[in-house]
Amino acid sequence: MSNTIYTATGCSRCKIAKKFMDERGIAYRDLDIKADGKESFGQFYRNNRSAVYRGKEGIEFPVFTDETIIRQGVGVVIAFLHAGTRLDGFIGRSELSHGWMDGIHVSEGDPALTDDLVAVLGYIKRQGMNLQLDTDGRNPQVLDRLLAEKLGDRVLMEVKGPLGIYGRIPGREIETAEMKKTIGIVIRFPEYQFRTTVGPVVRTKEEPPEISYLTPEEVTETARLIQESTGSYKQPYVLRIFEPESAADERMRSIGKLTSNDLLRHRSAARNFQVLTDIEKV
């Protein structure tokens, strides 16, 4: 079994991944897709098209393979080289560029692996990358550790709705104490934003269930939660449009999609407790 890393000329993230391997004594073959590795990567991509992500700006590099597993992106590659697949919940694909790395999901990993997460993010941060974290309120102890280690330049927190109906909003439930603790930690980062995706709520238990969107009144209660947890009416708060076609829960895919105009009432209602509330631009 041998390691191969596909890189691109001038790719700073590729240099970081290779530096990590060099420092760890990990042997690898480096193939530059703009030079001697062009044909090799072309064949590799054709053979593994479903496993290699291609976004609007093309394929993200580096792409690493050990002939068994494929990993793509500097964070994902380094996490795999450091801890195998154990950090897959914490670190995923990054969509950001220009010195920023996202795809760091504080709520999705195993808190027992926090030391490994800190080691990986610490290495990437020392190479000059800015880190964007996201959280839904779970694992506040992990977020607090990252704050202490100064491993978060920006945090995005999804507050799904008022706590009283969390169990009826698709996704994982959360304890009230966890949510409030996380909100309190978020505002201590250099930059942060609270978000609510105005999504569907399962209103009844019967089959088929009654499903409808969060109401302006429920968004008001969500804004109140942020106000009460932070003591401020002036937190950065954004309302986002739900994308039915990408919903994990099949029951949500048939609901009609809202528009920015549909959210104007939600925005006005939320401003009773968060005066800076705005609608995400799409």
C-alpha positions as CSV (number, residue, x, y, z in Angstrom):
1,M,0.0,0.0,0.0
2,S,1.4,3.4,-0.9
3,N,0.3,7.0,-0.3
4,T,-0.4,9.4,-3.2
5,I,-1.3,13.1,-2.9
6,Y,-2.6,15.0,-5.9
7,T,-1.7,18.7,-5.7
8,A,-2.0,21.8,-7.8
9,T,0.8,24.3,-8.6
10,G,0.5,27.2,-6.2
11,C,-2.0,25.5,-3.9
12,S,-1.2,26.7,-0.3
13,R,-3.4,24.0,1.2
14,C,-1.5,21.3,-0.6
15,K,1.8,22.7,0.8
16,I,0.3,22.4,4.3
17,A,-0.7,18.8,3.8
18,K,2.7,17.9,2.4
19,K,4.5,19.7,5.2
20,F,2.5,17.7,7.7
21,M,3.4,14.4,6.1
22,D,7.1,15.4,5.8
23,E,7.2,16.4,9.5
24,R,5.5,13.1,10.5
25,G,7.8,11.0,8.3
26,I,4.9,9.8,6.2
27,A,6.2,8.6,2.8
28,Y,4.1,9.7,-0.2
29,R,4.2,10.3,-4.0
30,D,3.4,13.9,-4.9
31,L,1.7,14.3,-8.3
32,D,1.0,17.9,-9.5
33,I,-2.1,17.8,-11.7
34,K,-0.8,20.8,-13.6
35,A,2.4,19.1,-14.5
36,D,3.6,15.4,-14.4
37,G,0.5,14.2,-12.6
38,K,-2.1,15.5,-15.1
39,E,-2.7,12.1,-16.8
40,S,-2.5,10.1,-13.6
41,F,-5.1,12.3,-11.9
42,G,-7.3,12.2,-15.0
43,Q,-7.5,8.4,-14.8
44,F,-7.8,8.5,-11.0
45,Y,-10.8,10.9,-11.3
46,R,-12.5,8.8,-14.0
47,N,-12.2,5.7,-11.8
48,N,-13.3,7.5,-8.6
49,R,-15.7,10.2,-9.8
50,S,-18.3,9.6,-7.1
51,A,-15.7,9.9,-4.3
52,V,-14.1,13.2,-5.5
53,Y,-16.0,16.3,-4.8
54,R,-16.3,18.9,-7.6
55,G,-17.8,22.3,-6.6
56,K,-18.6,25.4,-8.5
57,E,-15.0,26.4,-8.7
58,G,-13.8,22.9,-9.6
59,I,-12.1,20.2,-7.6
60,E,-10.7,21.0,-4.2
61,F,-7.1,20.0,-3.6
62,P,-5.2,18.2,-2.1
63,V,-6.7,14.8,-2.9
64,F,-5.1,12.0,-0.9
65,T,-5.3,8.2,-1.4
66,D,-3.6,5.2,0.2
67,E,-5.1,3.0,-2.5
68,T,-8.0,2.1,-0.1
69,I,-9.5,5.3,1.1
70,I,-9.8,8.8,-0.6
71,R,-9.6,12.0,1.4
72,Q,-10.0,15.5,0.0
73,G,-9.2,18.9,1.4
74,V,-6.4,20.0,3.8
75,G,-8.5,19.6,6.9
76,V,-9.9,16.2,6.0
77,V,-6.5,14.9,4.8
78,I,-4.6,15.9,7.9
79,A,-7.4,14.6,10.2
80,F,-7.2,11.3,8.5
81,L,-3.4,11.1,8.7
82,H,-3.5,12.0,12.4
83,A,-6.4,9.9,13.6
84,G,-7.7,7.7,10.8
85,T,-11.5,8.0,10.4
86,R,-12.1,9.0,14.1
87,L,-12.5,12.7,13.4
88,D,-14.8,12.3,10.4
89,G,-17.7,13.8,12.4
90,F,-15.8,16.9,13.4
91,I,-14.0,17.7,10.2
92,G,-15.6,17.6,6.7
93,R,-15.4,19.3,3.4
94,S,-14.4,23.0,3.3
95,E,-16.2,25.4,1.0
96,L,-14.3,28.5,1.9
97,S,-11.2,30.0,0.2
98,H,-8.8,32.9,0.6
99,G,-7.2,31.7,3.8
100,W,-10.3,30.3,5.5
101,M,-11.3,26.8,6.3
102,D,-14.8,25.7,7.3
103,G,-16.4,22.3,7.6
104,I,-15.5,22.1,11.3
105,H,-18.6,20.7,12.9
106,V,-18.2,21.1,16.7
107,S,-21.5,19.3,17.5
108,E,-21.0,16.2,15.2
109,G,-17.9,14.6,16.7
110,D,-17.1,12.5,19.8
111,P,-16.1,14.8,22.7
112,A,-13.6,12.1,23.8
113,L,-11.6,13.0,20.8
114,T,-11.2,16.7,21.6
115,D,-7.5,16.4,22.1
116,D,-7.1,15.0,18.6
117,L,-9.3,17.7,17.1
118,V,-7.2,20.4,18.9
119,A,-4.0,18.9,17.5
120,V,-5.3,18.9,13.9
121,L,-6.8,22.4,14.1
122,G,-3.8,23.7,15.9
123,Y,-1.5,22.5,13.2
124,I,-3.6,24.1,10.5
125,K,-4.0,27.4,12.4
126,R,-0.2,27.6,12.8
127,Q,0.1,27.5,9.0
128,G,-1.8,30.7,8.8
129,M,-5.3,29.4,8.1
130,N,-8.4,31.1,9.6
131,L,-10.9,28.6,11.1
132,Q,-14.7,28.9,10.8
133,L,-16.6,26.6,13.3
134,D,-20.2,25.7,13.2
135,T,-22.4,24.4,16.1
136,D,-26.0,23.5,16.8
137,G,-25.5,23.7,20.5
138,R,-24.4,20.2,21.3
139,N,-20.8,19.6,22.7
140,P,-20.4,22.9,24.5
141,Q,-17.4,21.5,26.3
142,V,-15.6,21.0,22.9
143,L,-16.4,24.6,21.8
144,D,-15.2,25.9,25.1
145,R,-11.9,24.0,24.7
146,L,-11.4,25.4,21.1
147,L,-12.1,28.9,22.5
148,A,-9.4,28.4,25.2
149,E,-6.9,27.2,22.5
150,K,-7.8,30.2,20.3
151,L,-8.9,27.8,17.5
152,G,-11.8,29.6,16.1
153,D,-11.8,32.9,14.2
154,R,-15.5,32.7,13.4
155,V,-18.4,30.7,14.8
156,L,-21.8,30.1,13.1
157,M,-24.5,28.8,15.5
158,E,-27.7,27.3,14.2
159,V,-30.6,27.8,16.7
160,K,-33.4,25.7,15.1
161,G,-36.3,27.4,16.9
162,P,-37.7,27.8,20.4
163,L,-36.7,25.1,22.8
164,G,-40.3,24.1,23.4
165,I,-40.7,22.6,19.9
166,Y,-37.2,21.3,19.3
167,G,-38.4,17.7,19.4
168,R,-40.7,18.5,16.4
169,I,-38.1,20.1,14.2
170,P,-36.1,17.6,12.1
171,G,-32.6,17.0,13.5
172,R,-31.2,16.1,16.9
173,E,-32.7,17.2,20.1
174,I,-30.7,19.2,22.6
175,E,-30.9,19.9,26.4
176,T,-31.9,23.4,27.3
177,A,-28.8,23.8,29.5
178,E,-26.5,22.8,26.6
179,M,-28.1,25.2,24.3
180,K,-27.8,28.2,26.7
181,K,-24.2,27.3,27.6
182,T,-23.2,27.1,24.0
183,I,-24.8,30.5,23.2
184,G,-22.8,32.0,26.0
185,I,-19.6,30.6,24.7
186,V,-20.2,31.6,21.1
187,I,-20.3,35.3,21.9
188,R,-16.7,35.1,23.3
189,F,-15.2,34.3,19.9
190,P,-13.7,37.1,17.7
191,E,-16.5,36.8,15.2
192,Y,-19.8,35.0,15.4
193,Q,-23.3,34.8,14.0
194,F,-26.6,33.2,15.1
195,R,-28.7,31.6,12.5
196,T,-32.2,30.1,12.2
197,T,-33.2,28.2,9.1
198,V,-37.0,28.9,8.8
199,G,-37.8,25.2,8.3
200,P,-40.6,22.8,8.7
201,V,-42.1,21.6,12.0
202,V,-44.0,18.3,12.5
203,R,-47.2,19.6,14.1
204,T,-49.0,16.2,14.7
205,K,-48.0,12.6,15.4
206,E,-50.7,11.1,13.1
207,E,-49.7,9.7,9.7
208,P,-49.4,11.5,7.4
209,P,-48.3,14.2,9.9
210,E,-49.2,17.9,9.6
211,I,-46.1,19.8,8.6
212,S,-45.7,23.6,8.4
213,Y,-43.0,26.2,8.6
214,L,-41.8,27.9,11.7
215,T,-44.2,30.8,12.3
216,P,-43.1,34.4,12.9
217,E,-44.2,34.0,16.5
218,E,-41.9,31.0,16.9
219,V,-39.0,32.9,15.4
220,T,-39.8,35.7,17.9
221,E,-39.3,33.1,20.7
222,T,-36.0,32.0,19.2
223,A,-34.8,35.6,19.1
224,R,-35.9,35.9,22.7
225,L,-33.9,32.8,23.7
226,I,-30.7,34.5,22.2
227,Q,-31.5,37.7,24.0
228,E,-32.0,36.0,27.3
229,S,-28.9,33.8,27.0
230,T,-26.6,36.7,26.0
231,G,-28.2,39.7,27.7
232,S,-28.2,41.6,24.4
233,Y,-30.7,42.7,21.8
234,K,-28.0,43.4,19.3
235,Q,-26.6,40.0,18.4
236,P,-25.9,39.2,14.7
237,Y,-28.9,37.1,13.8
238,V,-29.7,35.7,10.3
239,L,-32.8,34.0,9.0
240,R,-32.2,31.4,6.3
241,I,-34.4,29.8,3.6
242,F,-35.0,26.1,3.9
243,E,-34.1,24.0,0.9
244,P,-36.7,21.2,0.6
245,E,-35.0,19.3,-2.1
246,S,-31.9,18.7,0.1
247,A,-33.8,17.7,3.2
248,A,-32.6,14.5,4.9
249,D,-36.1,13.7,6.0
250,E,-38.1,12.7,2.9
251,R,-41.3,14.0,4.4
252,M,-40.0,17.5,4.1
253,R,-39.1,17.4,0.4
254,S,-42.7,18.1,-0.8
255,I,-43.2,21.3,1.2
256,G,-43.2,24.4,-0.9
257,K,-40.0,26.6,-0.8
258,L,-40.2,30.0,0.8
259,T,-38.8,33.1,-0.7
260,S,-37.0,36.1,0.9
261,N,-40.3,38.0,0.8
262,D,-42.0,35.2,2.7
263,L,-39.5,35.8,5.5
264,L,-40.2,39.5,5.9
265,R,-42.8,38.9,8.6
266,H,-40.4,36.6,10.4
267,R,-37.7,39.2,10.3
268,S,-40.0,41.9,11.7
269,A,-41.1,39.6,14.5
270,A,-37.6,38.6,15.4
271,R,-36.5,42.3,15.7
272,N,-38.6,42.6,18.8
273,F,-35.7,40.8,20.6
274,Q,-32.8,41.0,18.1
275,V,-32.8,44.3,16.3
276,L,-30.1,43.4,13.9
277,T,-32.0,40.4,12.4
278,D,-31.7,40.1,8.7
279,I,-32.5,37.6,5.9
280,E,-29.6,35.7,4.4
281,K,-28.8,36.9,0.9
282,V,-28.9,34.1,-1.7
